[in-house]
């Protein structure tokens, strides 16, 4: 953390990509990354039902702009998460994305005022409709905290990054 605060760009990058997480994290990365990337593509393939039309129906202002922005971020961050490159950085906007989806489209289900889910109300309808958003939020939070894991480009890059010497001269005995 001390190197990060000194402003050295290499240490910022190293701090961002460094991971000690086990190889099994690849399973979380594959799930989270694939779902985000596919959902981003679907925003462009099914504009009326999942892209601009859905954003308009949910009452989101500038629906074309925000659905396009969301789709691009989901594809870009999803692919980065899939390959394990800049995983923590890619997880951060996806956390914001899922919080927005939950607050704007799912939380109103509690009161029966969700434009996307007419006739649904209460806890059970909320938890049913929010299940994927909650899983994506938890997966993204997990990746933000632990990093990409051993089977990732982040791990590969940190293994190949030389460690700067802390002192000059031979090691002391």
Secondary structure, 3 states (H helix, E strand, C coil): CHHHHCCCHHHHHHHHHCCCCCCCHHHHHHHHHHHHHHHHHHHHHCHHHHCHHHHHHCCCCCHHHHHHHHHHHHHHHHHHHHHCCCHHHHHHHHHHHHHHHHHHHHHHHHHCCCCCCCCCCHHHHHHHHHHHHHHHHHHHHHHHHHCCCCCCHHHHHHHHCCCCCCCCCCCCC
